[in-house]
Amino acid sequence: MVREKVTISTRTLQWKCVESRADSKRLFYGRFIMSPLMKGQADTIGIAMRRGLLGELEGTCITRAKSEKIPHEFSTLAGIQESVHEILMNLKEIVLRSNLYGTCDASICVKGPGYVTAQDIILPPSVQIVDNTQHIAILTEPIDLCIGLQIERTRGYCIKSPNNFQNGSYAIDAVFMPVRNVNHSVHYYGNGNEKQEILFLEIWTNGSLTPKEALHEASRHLINLFIPFLQAEEENLHLEKSQYKGTLPLFTFHNKLAKLKKNQQEIALKYIFIDQSELTPKIYNCLKKYNIHTLSDLLNKSQEDLMKIKDLCIEDVKEILRILEIEKHFAIDFAKNQI
């Protein structure tokens, strides 16, 4: 059981995981409570969290399959029990967990006869299969089955277009939502004007995230959406038409950091997470392993602290400082640390 406390004014808010279970490899359940809340606050938090859990979290799916031996989606292949369409539907059900950025390639190369399952997929190190027993096909004869796969990490839905055939490859419908369902309910206690609320939150996931991980990720996304409102004053943005050509600019991590420093909004640094920066996946994963999750965590580390992190070299530390533009906070002489 997990309990966390957040002090706001004279009240101490507590949240706790009161139930956690894995019904199967592809179905996790968690039940959480949060209290004490004033009248109306439980619904406010519950509705926002439900929207965040269902709409803001990213998932990883197979989005395309390719094989030169497949004439069209509804064909059948000698020596394979399933039709091509059935194989594509089975690939759609594969649940993946990853730290992937964008897309990557994977493949299946199997010689029959025998069963083809998710464990036969050759994956890059950044991607893991949640359930290796997921069925793909049955080979009834000694034939070779070779399929190229495209894997993508994003959010929401990806619906294939009617004309999805491209050079022997087929698009696959994908549901990138790792959270399958969310329920929230409100319970009341106390008397009269002192009546308070308890929020109950139920979360079901597909196994690529635990309910607790999903709750943390959704909270981070919601916090990031509200960070602009932490600015003390409105700022006029002078955009060069020649630079943006009438489109809105993409506000980078550096822009946010500069504004927060200018306005001395130190509290906001606790809510800007390092995955919003332009750090490479290697650096991000190294920092995350050492419980460096936010910009505030990173600013509290010296050069010596960063150099002690396993798998981080001097060039990685230089890259961190260059990206964050905070070299002056560390008083570094890289010449003394050349490898």
C-alpha positions as CSV (number, residue, x, y, z in Angstrom):
1,M,0.0,0.0,0.0
2,V,1.3,3.5,-0.9
3,R,0.5,6.7,0.9
4,E,1.6,10.2,-0.1
5,K,1.0,13.5,1.6
6,V,0.6,17.0,0.2
7,T,0.1,19.9,2.6
8,I,-2.1,22.7,1.2
9,S,-3.0,25.6,3.6
10,T,-4.1,24.0,6.9
11,R,-5.2,20.7,5.3
12,T,-3.1,17.6,4.6
13,L,-4.2,15.8,1.5
14,Q,-3.4,12.1,1.5
15,W,-3.7,9.6,-1.4
16,K,-3.3,5.9,-1.0
17,C,-3.5,2.7,-3.1
18,V,-6.0,0.6,-1.4
19,E,-6.1,-2.3,-3.9
20,S,-3.7,-3.4,-6.6
21,R,-3.9,-6.7,-8.6
22,A,-2.9,-8.2,-11.9
23,D,-5.9,-10.1,-13.3
24,S,-3.7,-11.2,-16.3
25,K,-0.6,-10.1,-18.1
26,R,-2.7,-7.7,-20.1
27,L,-5.1,-6.5,-17.4
28,F,-3.9,-4.6,-14.3
29,Y,-6.3,-3.0,-11.8
30,G,-5.7,-0.4,-9.1
31,R,-7.9,1.5,-6.7
32,F,-6.9,4.7,-5.1
33,I,-8.4,7.2,-2.6
34,M,-7.6,10.8,-1.9
35,S,-8.8,12.9,1.0
36,P,-9.8,15.2,2.7
37,L,-11.3,17.3,-0.1
38,M,-13.6,20.3,0.2
39,K,-17.1,20.2,-1.4
40,G,-16.8,19.9,-5.2
41,Q,-13.1,19.2,-5.3
42,A,-13.4,15.4,-5.6
43,D,-15.4,15.7,-8.9
44,T,-13.0,18.4,-10.2
45,I,-10.0,16.1,-9.7
46,G,-11.8,12.9,-10.7
47,I,-13.0,14.3,-14.0
48,A,-9.6,15.8,-14.9
49,M,-7.7,12.6,-13.9
50,R,-10.1,10.5,-16.0
51,R,-9.6,12.7,-19.0
52,G,-5.8,12.7,-18.4
53,L,-5.6,8.9,-18.0
54,L,-7.6,8.1,-21.1
55,G,-6.4,10.9,-23.4
56,E,-2.9,12.1,-22.4
57,L,-0.9,8.9,-22.0
58,E,1.2,7.4,-24.7
59,G,1.3,3.8,-25.7
60,T,3.3,1.6,-28.1
61,C,1.8,-0.5,-30.9
62,I,2.6,-2.3,-34.1
63,T,1.3,0.0,-36.9
64,R,2.5,-1.7,-40.1
65,A,3.4,-5.1,-41.4
66,K,5.3,-5.9,-44.6
67,S,6.0,-9.1,-46.6
68,E,6.8,-9.4,-50.3
69,K,4.9,-12.8,-50.4
70,I,1.5,-11.2,-49.5
71,P,-0.5,-10.3,-52.6
72,H,-3.3,-8.5,-50.7
73,E,-4.8,-8.3,-47.2
74,F,-7.5,-10.9,-47.6
75,S,-5.4,-13.6,-49.3
76,T,-4.3,-16.9,-47.8
77,L,-0.8,-18.4,-47.9
78,A,0.0,-22.1,-48.3
79,G,1.2,-23.7,-45.1
80,I,-0.4,-21.0,-42.8
81,Q,-3.6,-21.8,-41.1
82,E,-4.7,-18.1,-40.7
83,S,-5.5,-15.7,-43.4
84,V,-3.4,-12.6,-43.9
85,H,-6.2,-10.5,-42.4
86,E,-6.3,-12.7,-39.2
87,I,-2.5,-12.4,-38.8
88,L,-2.8,-8.6,-39.0
89,M,-5.6,-8.7,-36.4
90,N,-3.4,-10.8,-34.1
91,L,-0.5,-8.4,-34.5
92,K,-2.9,-5.6,-33.5
93,E,-3.4,-7.3,-30.1
94,I,0.3,-7.4,-29.2
95,V,0.8,-5.2,-26.1
96,L,4.2,-3.5,-26.0
97,R,6.1,-1.4,-23.4
98,S,8.8,1.0,-24.4
99,N,10.8,4.2,-24.0
100,L,10.6,4.6,-27.7
101,Y,10.7,8.1,-29.3
102,G,8.9,8.0,-32.7
103,T,9.0,4.8,-34.7
104,C,11.3,1.8,-35.0
105,D,11.5,-1.5,-37.0
106,A,11.1,-5.1,-35.8
107,S,10.7,-8.4,-37.6
108,I,9.4,-12.0,-37.4
109,C,11.4,-14.8,-39.1
110,V,10.2,-18.3,-38.3
111,K,10.4,-21.7,-40.0
112,G,7.5,-24.1,-39.7
113,P,5.8,-26.2,-38.8
114,G,4.8,-24.7,-35.4
115,Y,3.1,-21.9,-33.5
116,V,4.2,-18.3,-34.0
117,T,3.7,-16.2,-30.9
118,A,4.8,-12.7,-29.7
119,Q,8.1,-14.2,-28.4
120,D,9.1,-14.8,-32.0
121,I,9.2,-11.0,-32.7
122,I,12.8,-9.6,-32.9
123,L,12.7,-6.2,-31.1
124,P,15.1,-3.3,-30.5
125,P,16.3,-3.0,-26.9
126,S,14.0,-0.1,-26.2
127,V,10.8,-2.2,-26.7
128,Q,9.5,-5.0,-24.6
129,I,6.6,-7.5,-25.0
130,V,4.1,-7.6,-22.2
131,D,2.7,-11.1,-23.0
132,N,5.0,-13.4,-25.0
133,T,2.3,-16.0,-25.4
134,Q,0.1,-13.9,-27.6
135,H,-0.9,-15.9,-30.7
136,I,0.1,-14.7,-34.2
137,A,-0.2,-17.7,-36.5
138,I,0.1,-21.5,-36.9
139,L,2.5,-22.8,-39.6
140,T,1.3,-26.3,-40.8
141,E,4.1,-26.9,-43.2
142,P,7.9,-26.5,-43.3
143,I,7.8,-23.0,-44.7
144,D,9.5,-19.7,-43.8
145,L,7.4,-16.8,-42.5
146,C,9.2,-13.5,-42.6
147,I,7.3,-10.3,-41.8
148,G,8.8,-6.8,-41.3
149,L,7.1,-4.7,-38.6
150,Q,6.9,-1.0,-37.8
151,I,6.4,0.0,-34.2
152,E,5.3,3.4,-33.1
153,R,4.8,5.2,-29.8
154,T,2.2,8.0,-29.6
155,R,-1.3,8.6,-28.0
156,G,-4.9,8.2,-29.1
157,Y,-6.0,6.1,-32.0
158,C,-4.6,5.3,-35.5
159,I,-7.2,4.2,-38.0
160,K,-5.8,2.8,-41.2
161,S,-7.0,4.3,-44.5
162,P,-9.0,2.2,-47.0
163,N,-6.1,2.2,-49.4
164,N,-3.4,1.2,-46.9
165,F,-1.3,-1.1,-49.2
166,Q,2.1,0.5,-49.8
167,N,4.9,-1.5,-51.4
168,G,3.9,-4.8,-49.9
169,S,3.1,-3.3,-46.5
170,Y,-0.2,-3.0,-44.7
171,A,-1.2,-0.4,-42.1
172,I,-2.7,-1.8,-38.8
173,D,-5.3,-0.1,-36.7
174,A,-3.7,0.8,-33.4
175,V,-5.1,1.8,-30.0
176,F,-2.2,3.6,-28.2
177,M,-4.2,4.1,-25.0
178,P,-2.5,2.0,-22.2
179,V,-5.4,2.8,-19.8
180,R,-8.5,0.7,-20.7
181,N,-11.0,2.2,-18.3
182,V,-11.3,4.7,-15.4
183,N,-14.0,5.1,-12.9
184,H,-14.2,7.8,-10.1
185,S,-16.7,8.1,-7.3
186,V,-17.2,10.6,-4.4
187,H,-18.0,9.7,-0.8
188,Y,-19.0,12.3,1.8
189,Y,-18.3,12.4,5.6
190,G,-18.8,15.0,8.3
191,N,-21.8,17.1,9.3
192,G,-23.2,20.5,8.2
193,N,-20.8,23.0,6.8
194,E,-17.8,20.8,7.8
195,K,-18.8,18.1,5.3
196,Q,-15.8,16.8,3.3
197,E,-15.2,14.5,0.4
198,I,-13.2,11.4,-0.4
199,L,-12.3,10.6,-4.0
200,F,-12.2,7.0,-5.1
201,L,-10.4,6.3,-8.4
202,E,-10.3,3.0,-10.2
203,I,-7.9,2.4,-13.1
204,W,-7.5,-0.6,-15.5
205,T,-4.5,-0.8,-17.7
206,N,-3.3,-3.2,-20.5
207,G,-0.2,-4.2,-18.6
208,S,2.2,-1.9,-20.4
209,L,1.8,0.4,-17.3
210,T,0.8,-0.3,-13.8
211,P,-2.2,1.8,-12.5
212,K,0.2,3.6,-10.2
213,E,2.5,4.5,-13.1
214,A,-0.4,5.6,-15.2
215,L,-1.6,7.8,-12.3
216,H,1.8,9.5,-12.0
217,E,2.1,10.0,-15.8
218,A,-1.4,11.5,-16.1
219,S,-0.7,13.8,-13.2
220,R,2.5,15.0,-14.9
221,H,0.7,15.7,-18.1
222,L,-2.0,17.7,-16.4
223,I,0.5,19.7,-14.4
224,N,2.4,20.5,-17.7
225,L,-0.8,21.8,-19.2
226,F,-1.2,24.3,-16.4
227,I,2.4,25.5,-16.1
228,P,1.8,28.5,-18.4
229,F,-0.7,29.9,-15.8
230,L,2.0,30.0,-13.2
231,Q,3.5,33.0,-15.1
232,A,3.2,36.2,-13.0
233,E,2.4,38.4,-15.9
234,E,1.3,38.2,-19.5
235,E,4.2,38.5,-21.9
236,N,4.0,39.9,-25.4
237,L,5.5,37.6,-27.9
238,H,7.1,39.4,-30.9
239,L,7.2,36.9,-33.7
240,E,8.9,37.5,-37.0
241,K,6.6,36.7,-39.8
242,S,9.4,35.6,-42.0
243,Q,10.5,33.1,-39.4
244,Y,7.2,31.5,-38.6
245,K,5.3,32.3,-41.8
246,G,2.0,32.8,-40.1
247,T,2.1,29.7,-37.9
248,L,2.3,29.4,-34.2
249,P,5.9,28.8,-32.8
250,L,6.8,25.6,-31.1
251,F,7.7,26.6,-27.5
252,T,10.8,24.6,-26.5
253,F,12.0,23.6,-23.1
254,H,14.5,26.4,-23.3
255,N,11.8,29.0,-23.7
256,K,10.0,27.7,-20.6
257,L,13.2,27.7,-18.5
258,A,14.1,31.3,-19.5
259,K,10.6,32.6,-18.6
260,L,10.5,30.8,-15.3
261,K,14.0,32.1,-14.3
262,K,13.0,35.6,-15.3
263,N,9.9,35.6,-13.2
264,Q,11.6,33.7,-10.4
265,Q,8.9,30.9,-10.4
266,E,11.1,28.4,-8.6
267,I,8.2,26.3,-7.6
268,A,7.4,25.6,-11.3
269,L,10.8,23.9,-11.7
270,K,9.5,21.0,-9.7
271,Y,6.9,20.4,-12.3
272,I,9.0,20.5,-15.5
273,F,10.1,17.0,-16.2
274,I,13.3,16.1,-18.0
275,D,11.5,14.1,-20.7
276,Q,10.3,17.5,-22.0
277,S,13.8,18.5,-22.9
278,E,15.9,17.5,-25.9
279,L,17.9,15.0,-24.0
280,T,18.8,11.8,-25.9
281,P,17.0,8.6,-24.8
282,K,20.3,7.2,-23.4
283,I,20.9,10.3,-21.2
284,Y,17.2,10.4,-20.1
285,N,17.2,6.8,-19.1
286,C,20.4,7.2,-17.1
287,L,19.1,10.2,-15.2
288,K,15.7,8.5,-14.5
289,K,17.5,5.4,-13.0
290,Y,19.1,7.8,-10.5
291,N,15.7,9.4,-9.6
292,I,16.3,12.6,-11.5
293,H,12.9,13.3,-12.9
294,T,12.4,17.1,-12.8
295,L,14.5,20.1,-13.8
296,S,14.7,20.9,-10.1
297,D,16.3,17.5,-9.4
298,L,18.8,18.2,-12.2
299,L,19.7,21.7,-11.0
300,N,20.5,20.3,-7.6
301,K,23.2,18.1,-9.0
302,S,26.8,19.2,-9.4
303,Q,29.2,18.1,-12.2
304,E,30.7,15.6,-9.9
305,D,27.3,14.1,-9.1
306,L,26.5,13.7,-12.8
307,M,29.9,12.1,-13.6
308,K,29.2,9.5,-10.9
309,I,26.1,8.3,-12.8
310,K,26.8,4.9,-14.5
311,D,27.0,5.0,-18.3
312,L,27.2,8.9,-18.4
313,C,30.5,10.1,-19.9
314,I,32.0,13.6,-20.0
315,E,30.4,14.2,-23.4
316,D,27.0,13.3,-22.0
317,V,27.4,15.8,-19.2
318,K,28.5,18.5,-21.6
319,E,25.4,17.8,-23.7
320,I,23.2,18.1,-20.6
321,L,24.7,21.4,-19.7
322,R,24.5,22.7,-23.3
323,I,20.9,21.8,-23.7
324,L,19.8,23.3,-20.4
325,E,22.0,26.3,-20.9
326,I,23.1,26.3,-17.2
327,E,26.9,25.8,-17.5
328,K,27.4,28.9,-15.4
329,H,25.8,27.1,-12.4
330,F,28.4,24.4,-12.3
331,A,31.8,26.2,-12.7
332,I,33.1,23.5,-14.9
333,D,36.5,23.2,-16.4
334,F,36.1,20.4,-19.0
335,A,39.8,20.5,-19.9
336,K,40.6,18.9,-16.6
337,N,38.2,16.0,-17.3
338,Q,39.2,14.9,-20.7
339,I,39.1,11.2,-21.2
